[in-house]
Amino acid sequence: VLQDCGADCAKFQKSELEYKFNKKALERPYTSQHSWGKTYGEHKRHLEFSHDQYRELKKYAQEVGIFFTASGMDEMAVEFLHELDVPFFKVGSGDTNNFPYLEKTAKKGRPMVISSGMQSMNTMHQVYQIVKPINPKFCFLQCTSAYPLQPEDVNLRVITAYQSAFPDIPIGYSGHETGIAISVAAVAMGAKVVERHVTLDKTWKGSDHQASLEPNELAELVKAIRTVEKAMGSPVKQLLPCEMACNEKLGKSVVAKVTIPEGTVLTLDMLTVKVGEPKGFPPEAIFDLVGRKVKINIEEDETITEQAMENHVKKVK
């Protein structure tokens, strides 16, 4: 499904539950409407894929031509994913301030995508200082850990703050909002990676589904992102080939406001700007024409062309 939608990578979440949670956390009653068990441990065990299932998923991803990885939600999960030979590690927001975990993960040498939900800028500076000397192949994702995420809590401007603070690494966005507009805006602000949760049906049991995209929305998001990537273009401002037709039709020229006899030294009150035929000097040249001498008679309302001017450009004082 993800490959059909145009996504580059399918990412799951891998936990070794006894390493991610302590016993009391796993034994606590879980009475939520989204529960798959009487305790939180039973609930999580119901949802967790086995190692063999992960191997099967990775094999299938390779067959359909999409990258496959997972967030390693604890150190043992990272060990398994390393054995699985994933192309990169995803660090979930809950482990971003887990510095021993970060060190061990960075030492594996694989690229790292690090989310920043629930963290401060000070913490992110610490993360950078820990990871960078060990493994320079990493990026940060702006993220707010709320499901679903309200627009006023997205804080896309953190993307630009990260770009300023960490100019030598890519910055991306991990979103849990509804719809695609905010994620598209993140790309326009320079996000190089976009992560979104995906579901086949938002009405399914489970708190994550409402904050996820259905396949048709994901396809729409990918299409919009590819359009924005093209639209980002170049920072060089210049007349483009695609603008030539409009410029030929509507671009203005300097025009004689009055009849100007041969030998006249031009003054500003003799000139105006109009859409003219043929094309003459562009409007931005009007002040440069003041003080120059014409070598032919120019009728009122005629464009001022190079052929009408003395060859030298030295102004007559």
C-alpha angles and dihedrals in degrees: 000000000000093000090051089052091054099251118151099215141021110216126191133179119251122196134175092206099206089055096044099045133034120233096263092052091052093045098048115114114259111201099161118134085243094057122127093188144022092256131038089246092055089047093052094043089054091055100041120101119224124241090256091052090052091051089051092049092050091049091051092048090054090050093054094041106250131121117252129205142135142215107259100222094192139012095268090051088054089052090054093047090050089053088048088057098231115185093238142356121246113210111206119220091253091065100040092097092040094104099181088052091049093051094050092045093047091052090062086074097226121129113269130214108198123195119207107205115144091013135115129227088250090057091048090054088053091049090051092050092050099045103035099067091046102040122004092189101093143103138200125233122205105231139166114203102224126114112237097014120219117225094240090060097050097086099193089180087076085074090065091042089055091046089056096042097043106027095161097061132061117257123211144168134249110194135193098174126117118259129013106265097093094048090051089050089053090058090050087054090055106271109162096190128040122192122189132168115242131205134176091222129016091205094063120115112272133078094243097063096074090056092049135088123243116226095264090053092048091052089050091049094051091048091050092048092051089051092050091048089057092044093054086074122152131336089221111104112211143130105284128212089243089059096054096090092052091045091051091050103039107012110120130230138197109271133190110258090194137013108287117202123218112276095026119144106227122243126188094250089062093060139069137165126249142145096274141188119244102027115253137173112336117248093256089064095060095098091047089056093057108101095022122118125236119223099200138040111271119201122222111275094019119129118252108240133184089249090062094057134080108262096242117075097209109124120236110238 
